[in-house]
């Protein structure tokens, strides 16, 4: 007998059947089979089974024709959808990459700016004015030939003005505290800003030479002019008599908004988590959305008088969100005639999916219509009905559409900032 | 399939996609037929395989064997169809039980098989579960090496071997029982 047992021989036979028997094992198996009649019988049975299997399968399936022409036709008819879905996936991957890159840049920038700050300013760096990541920040519009900006050149953040030619730089705040985020009043006579000069972050207003400082809220809660994504920066009412300010009592995303007179009197609290407040053009009313942080499926649009009276919901969520859907960002605008509210709502109707929609609603809550809907990002809009223009993101770039409220017209593909070229 | 062609398919080039389907549809259909044993379902499986492949082309690694990759998609698509078939079958059994309906013979193997011996083996093959039946079909009908079967089923070659071995033993036992 050769050097393997019957049991080993059976294992080798099975390995040979599967084409994984090594050469040395084959020699041992051959030697064993020459001498062992029972294992030869086993080999013959295995061989017979394999032959029968092959024959049986061939008998059953070889006689059948190949696929019908329907297969090619059906694939052809459905490749368009696959192609579109692939492109969308590619676009979303690109978008996710871009967002990730942006987050990394912001994180790196924040770390780097902390490292650059003096110890004194680091100690107060948790408040929003000092959170400015650059040493100089300017308001976008010059008023009366003046530009307001923030600089940390003195060791803490201060608000300065200068003429648009760079002359006559004046430190308006000049305090050991941190002051920042200047926002001009519409008439250019006052500046609202954030400061921690009284221990907490509060909102103040001052004249353009730094005099006449007024603190708007007199309790110890932290306030901010900090605005959420997409919100209007026009926190001043058009006549400059009131401001909308924000406070974040629980240091979460749960925001409380106040309407307060520019002299600090008459603060009125809006609904909890009122977001995206906007003044009507005549300054007589405000509109805002309300999202319940405990139930983001609950979403409403409110209109109120400028003094906070006559508040009422003109849109309730059952009209807009399905049972599983959560509201996301909201951007709101008034029509120029003050009769309509336009708002863009981002929501998540299904797992891993988002949708962006633009609506128009009469301020009495009637005639709400959906003007645009897209499962890829809509980046705001311009104009109003009958000619509202908006871009949606596709894997190839931004597609621009115009709607008159009933019909949508494709305008062109255009990447104004070239990020997707 | 060369990488240029694949790239064209990825970009949605209709001609390149038609070529791909044309070249591989017979093999994919035969594989689907051998797993599903139903020509209509095999056609559905073939379509779904190509559409799934087009959706997943980005994940195909250049240099890998395209046909093995395509076959692995076919196997997955067919397995999913088999799961659907089992669910439907359970519902049908419940309905038959409720309304005392006569069950139809889904696989009239006696008419397809040339002789009783083939029919006997076919009954034994059908009694194998999918885990053991599919490697047997891939090995003995498609003549695929164990390594390729392992790639397609995403299991180690040793597991393929043990499943084949188990299937052969089971078939022999079943055939002996029928002969008694």
Interface residues (C-beta under 8 A of the other chain):
Chain A: X14 X15 X17 X18 X19 X20 X45 X46 X49 X50 X52 X53 X54 X55 X56 X57 X58 X59 X60 X61 X64 X66 X67 X68 X70 X71 X72 X74 X75 X76 X78 X79 X82 X83 X85 X86 X87
Chain B: X10 X12 X14 X17 X18 X21 X22 X25 X26 X29 X30 X33 X34 X37 X39 X42 X43 X46 X47 X50 X51 X54 X55 X57 X58 X112 X113 X114 X117 X118 X121 X122 X125 X136 X137 X139 X140 X141 X145 X146 X157 X160 X161 X164 X165 X168 X171 X172 X175
